[in-house]
Every structure is written in structure tokens, then in C-alpha cells.
Amino acid sequence: MKFILIVLLAAVPLAAHAYVGPGAGLGMLASLLAVVAAMLLSIVGLILWPLRMLKKRWQAKSTAQGARDRIDS
């Protein structure tokens, strides 16, 4: 119990002794935005990839079916 109290008290700062300037803050914000965008784009890509493969397969089947229909007639 004492250990948890010491850890909690050490984690709570009494005064802020650090300063993040506007350049570093904007750089951190831009980096965070880039990471979030990359994660979202990768998720969208993983979702859309199978759909594109199915679309190609359907188009290939319809093209092959149309070619067979033209040959038969």
C-alpha cells in the first residue's frame, strides 16, 4: 500500500518544470496527425483490397461471358 502511494505521489507533479515551445508542439501535433492518418488509410486499404479483387473477378467473368455470347451467336 505504501509503495502504491509513493508511486502515485511521484507521478503527480507539483509544478510544471518543462516548456514545449510552439515549434516543438506543432511538430508533435503534425507527427501525431501523420500517424493517425497512416493508420486510418491502412485500415481503409485493408477493407477495400478484397472488394477491388472481387470487382476485377466480376468484370473478368462478365467480359468472358460476353465474349462467349458473341462467339455463340
CHARMM internal coordinates of N, CA and C (Angstrom, degrees):
IC EDIT
DIST 1 N 1 CA 1.4440
DIST 1 CA 1 C 1.5271
ANGL 1 N 1 CA 1 C 110.74
DIST 1 C 2 N 1.3260
ANGL 1 CA 1 C 2 N 115.38
DIHE 1 N 1 CA 1 C 2 N -41.54
DIST 2 N 2 CA 1.4534
ANGL 1 C 2 N 2 CA 120.47
DIHE 1 CA 1 C 2 N 2 CA 179.46
DIST 2 CA 2 C 1.5337
ANGL 2 N 2 CA 2 C 110.53
DIHE 1 C 2 N 2 CA 2 C -63.23
DIST 2 C 3 N 1.3260
ANGL 2 CA 2 C 3 N 116.06
DIHE 2 N 2 CA 2 C 3 N -40.06
DIST 3 N 3 CA 1.4550
ANGL 2 C 3 N 3 CA 121.22
DIHE 2 CA 2 C 3 N 3 CA -178.86
DIST 3 CA 3 C 1.5337
ANGL 3 N 3 CA 3 C 111.07
DIHE 2 C 3 N 3 CA 3 C -62.95
DIST 3 C 4 N 1.3159
ANGL 3 CA 3 C 4 N 116.16
DIHE 3 N 3 CA 3 C 4 N -43.41
DIST 4 N 4 CA 1.4706
ANGL 3 C 4 N 4 CA 120.54
DIHE 3 CA 3 C 4 N 4 CA 179.36
DIST 4 CA 4 C 1.5274
ANGL 4 N 4 CA 4 C 110.17
DIHE 3 C 4 N 4 CA 4 C -62.86
DIST 4 C 5 N 1.3137
ANGL 4 CA 4 C 5 N 117.13
DIHE 4 N 4 CA 4 C 5 N -41.86
DIST 5 N 5 CA 1.4626
ANGL 4 C 5 N 5 CA 121.17
DIHE 4 CA 4 C 5 N 5 CA 178.56
DIST 5 CA 5 C 1.5242
ANGL 5 N 5 CA 5 C 111.17
DIHE 4 C 5 N 5 CA 5 C -63.18
DIST 5 C 6 N 1.3200
ANGL 5 CA 5 C 6 N 117.17
DIHE 5 N 5 CA 5 C 6 N -42.38
DIST 6 N 6 CA 1.4680
ANGL 5 C 6 N 6 CA 121.07
DIHE 5 CA 5 C 6 N 6 CA 178.96
DIST 6 CA 6 C 1.5277
ANGL 6 N 6 CA 6 C 110.66
DIHE 5 C 6 N 6 CA 6 C -64.07
DIST 6 C 7 N 1.3250
ANGL 6 CA 6 C 7 N 116.30
DIHE 6 N 6 CA 6 C 7 N -42.87
DIST 7 N 7 CA 1.4703
ANGL 6 C 7 N 7 CA 120.14
DIHE 6 CA 6 C 7 N 7 CA 179.72
DIST 7 CA 7 C 1.5286
ANGL 7 N 7 CA 7 C 110.00
DIHE 6 C 7 N 7 CA 7 C -64.51
DIST 7 C 8 N 1.3062
ANGL 7 CA 7 C 8 N 117.64
DIHE 7 N 7 CA 7 C 8 N -43.19
DIST 8 N 8 CA 1.4616
ANGL 7 C 8 N 8 CA 120.42
DIHE 7 CA 7 C 8 N 8 CA 179.25
DIST 8 CA 8 C 1.5234
ANGL 8 N 8 CA 8 C 111.66
DIHE 7 C 8 N 8 CA 8 C -64.30
DIST 8 C 9 N 1.3144
ANGL 8 CA 8 C 9 N 117.35
DIHE 8 N 8 CA 8 C 9 N -42.22
DIST 9 N 9 CA 1.4645
ANGL 8 C 9 N 9 CA 120.24
DIHE 8 CA 8 C 9 N 9 CA 178.67
DIST 9 CA 9 C 1.5250
ANGL 9 N 9 CA 9 C 111.46
DIHE 8 C 9 N 9 CA 9 C -66.95
DIST 9 C 10 N 1.3182
ANGL 9 CA 9 C 10 N 117.75
DIHE 9 N 9 CA 9 C 10 N -34.52
DIST 10 N 10 CA 1.4604
ANGL 9 C 10 N 10 CA 120.53
DIHE 9 CA 9 C 10 N 10 CA 178.25
DIST 10 CA 10 C 1.5199
ANGL 10 N 10 CA 10 C 111.31
DIHE 9 C 10 N 10 CA 10 C -71.78
DIST 10 C 11 N 1.3242
ANGL 10 CA 10 C 11 N 117.67
DIHE 10 N 10 CA 10 C 11 N -27.58
DIST 11 N 11 CA 1.4535
ANGL 10 C 11 N 11 CA 121.41
DIHE 10 CA 10 C 11 N 11 CA -178.47
DIST 11 CA 11 C 1.5212
ANGL 11 N 11 CA 11 C 112.82
DIHE 10 C 11 N 11 CA 11 C -80.28
DIST 11 C 12 N 1.3023
ANGL 11 CA 11 C 12 N 117.89
DIHE 11 N 11 CA 11 C 12 N -20.28
DIST 12 N 12 CA 1.4609
ANGL 11 C 12 N 12 CA 121.84
DIHE 11 CA 11 C 12 N 12 CA -178.69
DIST 12 CA 12 C 1.5311
ANGL 12 N 12 CA 12 C 108.35
DIHE 11 C 12 N 12 CA 12 C -94.80
DIST 12 C 13 N 1.3226
ANGL 12 CA 12 C 13 N 117.24
DIHE 12 N 12 CA 12 C 13 N 113.06
DIST 13 N 13 CA 1.4713
ANGL 12 C 13 N 13 CA 118.60
DIHE 12 CA 12 C 13 N 13 CA -179.08
DIST 13 CA 13 C 1.5312
ANGL 13 N 13 CA 13 C 111.08
DIHE 12 C 13 N 13 CA 13 C -76.17
DIST 13 C 14 N 1.3022
ANGL 13 CA 13 C 14 N 115.83
DIHE 13 N 13 CA 13 C 14 N 144.95
DIST 14 N 14 CA 1.4560
ANGL 13 C 14 N 14 CA 120.43
DIHE 13 CA 13 C 14 N 14 CA 176.81
DIST 14 CA 14 C 1.5247
ANGL 14 N 14 CA 14 C 110.23
DIHE 13 C 14 N 14 CA 14 C -84.28
DIST 14 C 15 N 1.3041
ANGL 14 CA 14 C 15 N 116.34
DIHE 14 N 14 CA 14 C 15 N -35.18
DIST 15 N 15 CA 1.4638
ANGL 14 C 15 N 15 CA 121.02
DIHE 14 CA 14 C 15 N 15 CA 178.30
DIST 15 CA 15 C 1.5224
ANGL 15 N 15 CA 15 C 107.97
DIHE 14 C 15 N 15 CA 15 C -145.17
DIST 15 C 16 N 1.2979
ANGL 15 CA 15 C 16 N 115.20
DIHE 15 N 15 CA 15 C 16 N 147.56
DIST 16 N 16 CA 1.4605
ANGL 15 C 16 N 16 CA 119.35
DIHE 15 CA 15 C 16 N 16 CA 178.99
DIST 16 CA 16 C 1.5253
ANGL 16 N 16 CA 16 C 108.74
DIHE 15 C 16 N 16 CA 16 C -83.22
DIST 16 C 17 N 1.3210
ANGL 16 CA 16 C 17 N 116.20
DIHE 16 N 16 CA 16 C 17 N 118.83
DIST 17 N 17 CA 1.4597
ANGL 16 C 17 N 17 CA 121.40
DIHE 16 CA 16 C 17 N 17 CA -179.54
DIST 17 CA 17 C 1.5215
ANGL 17 N 17 CA 17 C 111.10
DIHE 16 C 17 N 17 CA 17 C -109.24
DIST 17 C 18 N 1.3039
ANGL 17 CA 17 C 18 N 116.82
DIHE 17 N 17 CA 17 C 18 N 22.27
DIST 18 N 18 CA 1.4573
ANGL 17 C 18 N 18 CA 120.10
DIHE 17 CA 17 C 18 N 18 CA -179.43
DIST 18 CA 18 C 1.5182
ANGL 18 N 18 CA 18 C 109.03
DIHE 17 C 18 N 18 CA 18 C -129.84
DIST 18 C 19 N 1.3114
ANGL 18 CA 18 C 19 N 114.26
DIHE 18 N 18 CA 18 C 19 N 150.81
DIST 19 N 19 CA 1.4567
ANGL 18 C 19 N 19 CA 119.86
DIHE 18 CA 18 C 19 N 19 CA 179.22
DIST 19 CA 19 C 1.5200
ANGL 19 N 19 CA 19 C 108.09
DIHE 18 C 19 N 19 CA 19 C -132.34
DIST 19 C 20 N 1.3051
ANGL 19 CA 19 C 20 N 115.73
DIHE 19 N 19 CA 19 C 20 N 126.93
DIST 20 N 20 CA 1.4550
ANGL 19 C 20 N 20 CA 120.55
DIHE 19 CA 19 C 20 N 20 CA 175.49
DIST 20 CA 20 C 1.5163
ANGL 20 N 20 CA 20 C 106.19
DIHE 19 C 20 N 20 CA 20 C -106.38
DIST 20 C 21 N 1.3105
ANGL 20 CA 20 C 21 N 115.75
DIHE 20 N 20 CA 20 C 21 N 112.36
DIST 21 N 21 CA 1.4591
ANGL 20 C 21 N 21 CA 120.54
DIHE 20 CA 20 C 21 N 21 CA -178.46
DIST 21 CA 21 C 1.5166
ANGL 21 N 21 CA 21 C 111.35
DIHE 20 C 21 N 21 CA 21 C -71.34
DIST 21 C 22 N 1.3160
ANGL 21 CA 21 C 22 N 115.96
DIHE 21 N 21 CA 21 C 22 N 170.32
DIST 22 N 22 CA 1.4573
ANGL 21 C 22 N 22 CA 119.64
DIHE 21 CA 21 C 22 N 22 CA -177.42
DIST 22 CA 22 C 1.5315
ANGL 22 N 22 CA 22 C 112.70
DIHE 21 C 22 N 22 CA 22 C -63.73
DIST 22 C 23 N 1.3072
ANGL 22 CA 22 C 23 N 117.62
DIHE 22 N 22 CA 22 C 23 N -35.51
DIST 23 N 23 CA 1.4667
ANGL 22 C 23 N 23 CA 120.15
DIHE 22 CA 22 C 23 N 23 CA 179.47
DIST 23 CA 23 C 1.5230
ANGL 23 N 23 CA 23 C 111.58
DIHE 22 C 23 N 23 CA 23 C -65.90
DIST 23 C 24 N 1.3129
ANGL 23 CA 23 C 24 N 116.38
DIHE 23 N 23 CA 23 C 24 N -46.60
DIST 24 N 24 CA 1.4636
ANGL 23 C 24 N 24 CA 120.09
DIHE 23 CA 23 C 24 N 24 CA 179.74
DIST 24 CA 24 C 1.5200
ANGL 24 N 24 CA 24 C 110.96
DIHE 23 C 24 N 24 CA 24 C -68.24
DIST 24 C 25 N 1.3200
ANGL 24 CA 24 C 25 N 116.31
DIHE 24 N 24 CA 24 C 25 N -37.15
DIST 25 N 25 CA 1.4624
ANGL 24 C 25 N 25 CA 120.33
DIHE 24 CA 24 C 25 N 25 CA 179.02
DIST 25 CA 25 C 1.5205
ANGL 25 N 25 CA 25 C 111.73
DIHE 24 C 25 N 25 CA 25 C -65.24
DIST 25 C 26 N 1.3331
ANGL 25 CA 25 C 26 N 116.66
DIHE 25 N 25 CA 25 C 26 N -45.10
DIST 26 N 26 CA 1.4593
ANGL 25 C 26 N 26 CA 119.93
DIHE 25 CA 25 C 26 N 26 CA 178.77
DIST 26 CA 26 C 1.5242
ANGL 26 N 26 CA 26 C 111.35
DIHE 25 C 26 N 26 CA 26 C -67.59
DIST 26 C 27 N 1.3207
ANGL 26 CA 26 C 27 N 116.38
DIHE 26 N 26 CA 26 C 27 N -36.02
DIST 27 N 27 CA 1.4692
ANGL 26 C 27 N 27 CA 119.61
DIHE 26 CA 26 C 27 N 27 CA 176.42
DIST 27 CA 27 C 1.5195
ANGL 27 N 27 CA 27 C 111.48
DIHE 26 C 27 N 27 CA 27 C -63.99
DIST 27 C 28 N 1.3167
ANGL 27 CA 27 C 28 N 116.51
DIHE 27 N 27 CA 27 C 28 N -42.18
DIST 28 N 28 CA 1.4573
ANGL 27 C 28 N 28 CA 120.65
DIHE 27 CA 27 C 28 N 28 CA 177.87
DIST 28 CA 28 C 1.5291
ANGL 28 N 28 CA 28 C 110.65
DIHE 27 C 28 N 28 CA 28 C -65.43
DIST 28 C 29 N 1.3175
ANGL 28 CA 28 C 29 N 116.71
DIHE 28 N 28 CA 28 C 29 N -41.24
DIST 29 N 29 CA 1.4612
ANGL 28 C 29 N 29 CA 120.99
DIHE 28 CA 28 C 29 N 29 CA 178.92
DIST 29 CA 29 C 1.5287
ANGL 29 N 29 CA 29 C 111.12
DIHE 28 C 29 N 29 CA 29 C -64.17
DIST 29 C 30 N 1.3248
ANGL 29 CA 29 C 30 N 117.10
DIHE 29 N 29 CA 29 C 30 N -42.28
DIST 30 N 30 CA 1.4645
ANGL 29 C 30 N 30 CA 120.86
DIHE 29 CA 29 C 30 N 30 CA 178.83
DIST 30 CA 30 C 1.5276
ANGL 30 N 30 CA 30 C 110.74
DIHE 29 C 30 N 30 CA 30 C -65.24
DIST 30 C 31 N 1.3180
ANGL 30 CA 30 C 31 N 116.69
DIHE 30 N 30 CA 30 C 31 N -40.24
DIST 31 N 31 CA 1.4601
ANGL 30 C 31 N 31 CA 119.93
DIHE 30 CA 30 C 31 N 31 CA 178.44
DIST 31 CA 31 C 1.5215
ANGL 31 N 31 CA 31 C 111.17
DIHE 30 C 31 N 31 CA 31 C -64.89
DIST 31 C 32 N 1.3065
ANGL 31 CA 31 C 32 N 116.47
DIHE 31 N 31 CA 31 C 32 N -42.69
DIST 32 N 32 CA 1.4612
ANGL 31 C 32 N 32 CA 120.67
DIHE 31 CA 31 C 32 N 32 CA 178.10
DIST 32 CA 32 C 1.5187
ANGL 32 N 32 CA 32 C 110.61
DIHE 31 C 32 N 32 CA 32 C -62.56
DIST 32 C 33 N 1.3231
ANGL 32 CA 32 C 33 N 116.87
DIHE 32 N 32 CA 32 C 33 N -42.89
DIST 33 N 33 CA 1.4557
ANGL 32 C 33 N 33 CA 121.12
DIHE 32 CA 32 C 33 N 33 CA 178.22
DIST 33 CA 33 C 1.5305
ANGL 33 N 33 CA 33 C 111.42
DIHE 32 C 33 N 33 CA 33 C -62.56
DIST 33 C 34 N 1.3253
ANGL 33 CA 33 C 34 N 116.57
DIHE 33 N 33 CA 33 C 34 N -39.96
DIST 34 N 34 CA 1.4614
ANGL 33 C 34 N 34 CA 120.79
DIHE 33 CA 33 C 34 N 34 CA 178.85
DIST 34 CA 34 C 1.5287
ANGL 34 N 34 CA 34 C 111.11
DIHE 33 C 34 N 34 CA 34 C -64.94
DIST 34 C 35 N 1.3120
ANGL 34 CA 34 C 35 N 117.20
DIHE 34 N 34 CA 34 C 35 N -41.00
DIST 35 N 35 CA 1.4668
ANGL 34 C 35 N 35 CA 120.75
DIHE 34 CA 34 C 35 N 35 CA 179.47
DIST 35 CA 35 C 1.5271
ANGL 35 N 35 CA 35 C 110.40
DIHE 34 C 35 N 35 CA 35 C -66.16
DIST 35 C 36 N 1.3100
ANGL 35 CA 35 C 36 N 117.04
DIHE 35 N 35 CA 35 C 36 N -43.35
DIST 36 N 36 CA 1.4682
ANGL 35 C 36 N 36 CA 120.71
DIHE 35 CA 35 C 36 N 36 CA 179.28
DIST 36 CA 36 C 1.5236
ANGL 36 N 36 CA 36 C 110.34
DIHE 35 C 36 N 36 CA 36 C -64.33
DIST 36 C 37 N 1.3365
ANGL 36 CA 36 C 37 N 117.35
DIHE 36 N 36 CA 36 C 37 N -43.07
DIST 37 N 37 CA 1.4605
ANGL 36 C 37 N 37 CA 120.83
DIHE 36 CA 36 C 37 N 37 CA 179.04
DIST 37 CA 37 C 1.5211
ANGL 37 N 37 CA 37 C 111.07
DIHE 36 C 37 N 37 CA 37 C -63.87
DIST 37 C 38 N 1.3197
ANGL 37 CA 37 C 38 N 117.69
DIHE 37 N 37 CA 37 C 38 N -41.06
DIST 38 N 38 CA 1.4610
ANGL 37 C 38 N 38 CA 120.96
DIHE 37 CA 37 C 38 N 38 CA 178.55
DIST 38 CA 38 C 1.5297
ANGL 38 N 38 CA 38 C 111.18
DIHE 37 C 38 N 38 CA 38 C -63.42
DIST 38 C 39 N 1.3216
ANGL 38 CA 38 C 39 N 116.77
DIHE 38 N 38 CA 38 C 39 N -40.06
DIST 39 N 39 CA 1.4625
ANGL 38 C 39 N 39 CA 119.83
DIHE 38 CA 38 C 39 N 39 CA 178.71
DIST 39 CA 39 C 1.5271
ANGL 39 N 39 CA 39 C 110.61
DIHE 38 C 39 N 39 CA 39 C -66.20
DIST 39 C 40 N 1.3227
ANGL 39 CA 39 C 40 N 117.16
DIHE 39 N 39 CA 39 C 40 N -43.89
DIST 40 N 40 CA 1.4629
ANGL 39 C 40 N 40 CA 120.15
DIHE 39 CA 39 C 40 N 40 CA 179.37
DIST 40 CA 40 C 1.5261
ANGL 40 N 40 CA 40 C 111.49
DIHE 39 C 40 N 40 CA 40 C -64.37
DIST 40 C 41 N 1.3238
ANGL 40 CA 40 C 41 N 117.22
DIHE 40 N 40 CA 40 C 41 N -42.53
DIST 41 N 41 CA 1.4589
ANGL 40 C 41 N 41 CA 120.08
DIHE 40 CA 40 C 41 N 41 CA 178.99
DIST 41 CA 41 C 1.5265
ANGL 41 N 41 CA 41 C 111.95
DIHE 40 C 41 N 41 CA 41 C -65.56
DIST 41 C 42 N 1.3210
ANGL 41 CA 41 C 42 N 117.13
DIHE 41 N 41 CA 41 C 42 N -35.85
DIST 42 N 42 CA 1.4646
ANGL 41 C 42 N 42 CA 118.79
DIHE 41 CA 41 C 42 N 42 CA 178.01
DIST 42 CA 42 C 1.5325
ANGL 42 N 42 CA 42 C 110.82
DIHE 41 C 42 N 42 CA 42 C -68.43
DIST 42 C 43 N 1.3188
ANGL 42 CA 42 C 43 N 117.42
DIHE 42 N 42 CA 42 C 43 N -37.29
DIST 43 N 43 CA 1.4656
ANGL 42 C 43 N 43 CA 120.49
DIHE 42 CA 42 C 43 N 43 CA 177.39
DIST 43 CA 43 C 1.5194
ANGL 43 N 43 CA 43 C 110.06
DIHE 42 C 43 N 43 CA 43 C -65.85
DIST 43 C 44 N 1.3348
ANGL 43 CA 43 C 44 N 116.83
DIHE 43 N 43 CA 43 C 44 N -44.08
DIST 44 N 44 CA 1.4668
ANGL 43 C 44 N 44 CA 120.42
DIHE 43 CA 43 C 44 N 44 CA 177.99
DIST 44 CA 44 C 1.5188
ANGL 44 N 44 CA 44 C 110.63
DIHE 43 C 44 N 44 CA 44 C -62.36
DIST 44 C 45 N 1.3210
ANGL 44 CA 44 C 45 N 116.50
DIHE 44 N 44 CA 44 C 45 N -41.03
DIST 45 N 45 CA 1.4598
ANGL 44 C 45 N 45 CA 120.36
DIHE 44 CA 44 C 45 N 45 CA 177.99
DIST 45 CA 45 C 1.5187
ANGL 45 N 45 CA 45 C 112.52
DIHE 44 C 45 N 45 CA 45 C -62.64
DIST 45 C 46 N 1.3201
ANGL 45 CA 45 C 46 N 116.42
DIHE 45 N 45 CA 45 C 46 N -40.86
DIST 46 N 46 CA 1.4650
ANGL 45 C 46 N 46 CA 120.06
DIHE 45 CA 45 C 46 N 46 CA 178.56
DIST 46 CA 46 C 1.5179
ANGL 46 N 46 CA 46 C 111.92
DIHE 45 C 46 N 46 CA 46 C -66.67
DIST 46 C 47 N 1.3117
ANGL 46 CA 46 C 47 N 116.55
DIHE 46 N 46 CA 46 C 47 N -31.07
DIST 47 N 47 CA 1.4622
ANGL 46 C 47 N 47 CA 120.16
DIHE 46 CA 46 C 47 N 47 CA 178.88
DIST 47 CA 47 C 1.5203
ANGL 47 N 47 CA 47 C 110.65
DIHE 46 C 47 N 47 CA 47 C -77.84
DIST 47 C 48 N 1.3381
ANGL 47 CA 47 C 48 N 117.49
DIHE 47 N 47 CA 47 C 48 N -40.92
DIST 48 N 48 CA 1.4585
ANGL 47 C 48 N 48 CA 120.85
DIHE 47 CA 47 C 48 N 48 CA -175.41
DIST 48 CA 48 C 1.5246
ANGL 48 N 48 CA 48 C 113.96
DIHE 47 C 48 N 48 CA 48 C -79.51
DIST 48 C 49 N 1.3409
ANGL 48 CA 48 C 49 N 118.65
DIHE 48 N 48 CA 48 C 49 N -24.59
DIST 49 N 49 CA 1.4533
ANGL 48 C 49 N 49 CA 120.85
DIHE 48 CA 48 C 49 N 49 CA -176.35
DIST 49 CA 49 C 1.5298
ANGL 49 N 49 CA 49 C 112.95
DIHE 48 C 49 N 49 CA 49 C -57.96
DIST 49 C 50 N 1.3269
ANGL 49 CA 49 C 50 N 120.15
DIHE 49 N 49 CA 49 C 50 N -49.41
DIST 50 N 50 CA 1.4694
ANGL 49 C 50 N 50 CA 118.90
DIHE 49 CA 49 C 50 N 50 CA 178.36
DIST 50 CA 50 C 1.5310
ANGL 50 N 50 CA 50 C 112.39
DIHE 49 C 50 N 50 CA 50 C -63.68
DIST 50 C 51 N 1.3230
ANGL 50 CA 50 C 51 N 117.11
DIHE 50 N 50 CA 50 C 51 N -33.60
DIST 51 N 51 CA 1.4586
ANGL 50 C 51 N 51 CA 119.96
DIHE 50 CA 50 C 51 N 51 CA 179.21
DIST 51 CA 51 C 1.5286
ANGL 51 N 51 CA 51 C 111.08
DIHE 50 C 51 N 51 CA 51 C -66.17
DIST 51 C 52 N 1.3340
ANGL 51 CA 51 C 52 N 117.36
DIHE 51 N 51 CA 51 C 52 N -38.58
DIST 52 N 52 CA 1.4593
ANGL 51 C 52 N 52 CA 120.14
DIHE 51 CA 51 C 52 N 52 CA 177.26
DIST 52 CA 52 C 1.5225
ANGL 52 N 52 CA 52 C 110.94
DIHE 51 C 52 N 52 CA 52 C -66.11
DIST 52 C 53 N 1.3398
ANGL 52 CA 52 C 53 N 116.85
DIHE 52 N 52 CA 52 C 53 N -38.04
DIST 53 N 53 CA 1.4648
ANGL 52 C 53 N 53 CA 120.06
DIHE 52 CA 52 C 53 N 53 CA 178.72
DIST 53 CA 53 C 1.5323
ANGL 53 N 53 CA 53 C 110.34
DIHE 52 C 53 N 53 CA 53 C -65.42
DIST 53 C 54 N 1.3419
ANGL 53 CA 53 C 54 N 116.56
DIHE 53 N 53 CA 53 C 54 N -40.88
DIST 54 N 54 CA 1.4650
ANGL 53 C 54 N 54 CA 119.57
DIHE 53 CA 53 C 54 N 54 CA 177.59
DIST 54 CA 54 C 1.5221
ANGL 54 N 54 CA 54 C 111.05
DIHE 53 C 54 N 54 CA 54 C -64.86
DIST 54 C 55 N 1.3209
ANGL 54 CA 54 C 55 N 117.05
DIHE 54 N 54 CA 54 C 55 N -39.16
DIST 55 N 55 CA 1.4630
ANGL 54 C 55 N 55 CA 120.75
DIHE 54 CA 54 C 55 N 55 CA 179.24
DIST 55 CA 55 C 1.5327
ANGL 55 N 55 CA 55 C 110.12
DIHE 54 C 55 N 55 CA 55 C -63.25
DIST 55 C 56 N 1.3292
ANGL 55 CA 55 C 56 N 117.19
DIHE 55 N 55 CA 55 C 56 N -43.38
DIST 56 N 56 CA 1.4654
ANGL 55 C 56 N 56 CA 120.51
DIHE 55 CA 55 C 56 N 56 CA 178.25
DIST 56 CA 56 C 1.5247
ANGL 56 N 56 CA 56 C 110.62
DIHE 55 C 56 N 56 CA 56 C -62.66
DIST 56 C 57 N 1.3223
ANGL 56 CA 56 C 57 N 116.21
DIHE 56 N 56 CA 56 C 57 N -41.32
DIST 57 N 57 CA 1.4656
ANGL 56 C 57 N 57 CA 120.44
DIHE 56 CA 56 C 57 N 57 CA 179.85
DIST 57 CA 57 C 1.5231
ANGL 57 N 57 CA 57 C 110.67
DIHE 56 C 57 N 57 CA 57 C -64.01
DIST 57 C 58 N 1.3397
ANGL 57 CA 57 C 58 N 117.01
DIHE 57 N 57 CA 57 C 58 N -43.45
DIST 58 N 58 CA 1.4641
ANGL 57 C 58 N 58 CA 120.70
DIHE 57 CA 57 C 58 N 58 CA 179.26
DIST 58 CA 58 C 1.5287
ANGL 58 N 58 CA 58 C 111.02
DIHE 57 C 58 N 58 CA 58 C -64.70
DIST 58 C 59 N 1.3308
ANGL 58 CA 58 C 59 N 116.44
DIHE 58 N 58 CA 58 C 59 N -40.37
DIST 59 N 59 CA 1.4557
ANGL 58 C 59 N 59 CA 119.68
DIHE 58 CA 58 C 59 N 59 CA 178.92
DIST 59 CA 59 C 1.5268
ANGL 59 N 59 CA 59 C 110.86
DIHE 58 C 59 N 59 CA 59 C -65.99
DIST 59 C 60 N 1.3241
ANGL 59 CA 59 C 60 N 117.22
DIHE 59 N 59 CA 59 C 60 N -39.35
DIST 60 N 60 CA 1.4568
ANGL 59 C 60 N 60 CA 120.52
DIHE 59 CA 59 C 60 N 60 CA 179.20
DIST 60 CA 60 C 1.5264
ANGL 60 N 60 CA 60 C 110.07
DIHE 59 C 60 N 60 CA 60 C -65.60
DIST 60 C 61 N 1.3276
ANGL 60 CA 60 C 61 N 117.78
DIHE 60 N 60 CA 60 C 61 N -40.52
DIST 61 N 61 CA 1.4643
ANGL 60 C 61 N 61 CA 120.76
DIHE 60 CA 60 C 61 N 61 CA 178.20
DIST 61 CA 61 C 1.5188
ANGL 61 N 61 CA 61 C 111.30
DIHE 60 C 61 N 61 CA 61 C -65.23
DIST 61 C 62 N 1.3447
ANGL 61 CA 61 C 62 N 116.84
DIHE 61 N 61 CA 61 C 62 N -42.74
DIST 62 N 62 CA 1.4616
ANGL 61 C 62 N 62 CA 119.22
DIHE 61 CA 61 C 62 N 62 CA -179.10
DIST 62 CA 62 C 1.5250
ANGL 62 N 62 CA 62 C 110.46
DIHE 61 C 62 N 62 CA 62 C -68.91
DIST 62 C 63 N 1.3209
ANGL 62 CA 62 C 63 N 118.35
DIHE 62 N 62 CA 62 C 63 N -35.07
DIST 63 N 63 CA 1.4642
ANGL 62 C 63 N 63 CA 121.14
DIHE 62 CA 62 C 63 N 63 CA 177.19
DIST 63 CA 63 C 1.5192
ANGL 63 N 63 CA 63 C 110.38
DIHE 62 C 63 N 63 CA 63 C -67.62
DIST 63 C 64 N 1.3277
ANGL 63 CA 63 C 64 N 116.24
DIHE 63 N 63 CA 63 C 64 N -42.44
DIST 64 N 64 CA 1.4604
ANGL 63 C 64 N 64 CA 119.96
DIHE 63 CA 63 C 64 N 64 CA 178.46
DIST 64 CA 64 C 1.5240
ANGL 64 N 64 CA 64 C 110.44
DIHE 63 C 64 N 64 CA 64 C -66.11
DIST 64 C 65 N 1.3157
ANGL 64 CA 64 C 65 N 117.38
DIHE 64 N 64 CA 64 C 65 N -39.43
DIST 65 N 65 CA 1.4618
ANGL 64 C 65 N 65 CA 121.47
DIHE 64 CA 64 C 65 N 65 CA 178.57
DIST 65 CA 65 C 1.5239
ANGL 65 N 65 CA 65 C 110.07
DIHE 64 C 65 N 65 CA 65 C -65.10
DIST 65 C 66 N 1.3252
ANGL 65 CA 65 C 66 N 117.39
DIHE 65 N 65 CA 65 C 66 N -41.85
DIST 66 N 66 CA 1.4648
ANGL 65 C 66 N 66 CA 120.39
DIHE 65 CA 65 C 66 N 66 CA 178.43
DIST 66 CA 66 C 1.5189
ANGL 66 N 66 CA 66 C 111.64
DIHE 65 C 66 N 66 CA 66 C -65.23
DIST 66 C 67 N 1.3312
ANGL 66 CA 66 C 67 N 117.36
DIHE 66 N 66 CA 66 C 67 N -37.99
DIST 67 N 67 CA 1.4602
ANGL 66 C 67 N 67 CA 120.70
DIHE 66 CA 66 C 67 N 67 CA 178.27
DIST 67 CA 67 C 1.5293
ANGL 67 N 67 CA 67 C 109.76
DIHE 66 C 67 N 67 CA 67 C -66.12
DIST 67 C 68 N 1.3254
ANGL 67 CA 67 C 68 N 117.41
DIHE 67 N 67 CA 67 C 68 N -39.71
DIST 68 N 68 CA 1.4868
ANGL 67 C 68 N 68 CA 120.35
DIHE 67 CA 67 C 68 N 68 CA 178.57
DIST 68 CA 68 C 1.5233
ANGL 68 N 68 CA 68 C 110.56
DIHE 67 C 68 N 68 CA 68 C -65.93
DIST 68 C 69 N 1.3278
ANGL 68 CA 68 C 69 N 115.65
DIHE 68 N 68 CA 68 C 69 N -38.96
DIST 69 N 69 CA 1.4594
ANGL 68 C 69 N 69 CA 119.41
DIHE 68 CA 68 C 69 N 69 CA 179.35
DIST 69 CA 69 C 1.5185
ANGL 69 N 69 CA 69 C 110.67
DIHE 68 C 69 N 69 CA 69 C -64.75
DIST 69 C 70 N 1.3299
ANGL 69 CA 69 C 70 N 117.99
DIHE 69 N 69 CA 69 C 70 N -39.09
DIST 70 N 70 CA 1.4545
ANGL 69 C 70 N 70 CA 120.68
DIHE 69 CA 69 C 70 N 70 CA 179.77
DIST 70 CA 70 C 1.5219
ANGL 70 N 70 CA 70 C 110.72
DIHE 69 C 70 N 70 CA 70 C -69.48
DIST 70 C 71 N 1.3262
ANGL 70 CA 70 C 71 N 117.77
DIHE 70 N 70 CA 70 C 71 N -36.13
DIST 71 N 71 CA 1.4578
ANGL 70 C 71 N 71 CA 120.96
DIHE 70 CA 70 C 71 N 71 CA 179.88
DIST 71 CA 71 C 1.5265
ANGL 71 N 71 CA 71 C 109.88
DIHE 70 C 71 N 71 CA 71 C -69.86
DIST 71 C 72 N 1.3273
ANGL 71 CA 71 C 72 N 117.84
DIHE 71 N 71 CA 71 C 72 N -40.18
DIST 72 N 72 CA 1.4646
ANGL 71 C 72 N 72 CA 122.08
DIHE 71 CA 71 C 72 N 72 CA -177.99
DIST 72 CA 72 C 1.5174
ANGL 72 N 72 CA 72 C 112.18
DIHE 71 C 72 N 72 CA 72 C -69.49
DIST 72 C 73 N 1.3111
ANGL 72 CA 72 C 73 N 118.92
DIHE 72 N 72 CA 72 C 73 N -28.38
DIST 73 N 73 CA 1.4749
ANGL 72 C 73 N 73 CA 119.45
DIHE 72 CA 72 C 73 N 73 CA -175.56
DIST 73 CA 73 C 1.5087
ANGL 73 N 73 CA 73 C 112.99
DIHE 72 C 73 N 73 CA 73 C -92.01
END
COOR INIT
IC SEED 1 N 1 CA 1 C
IC BUILD
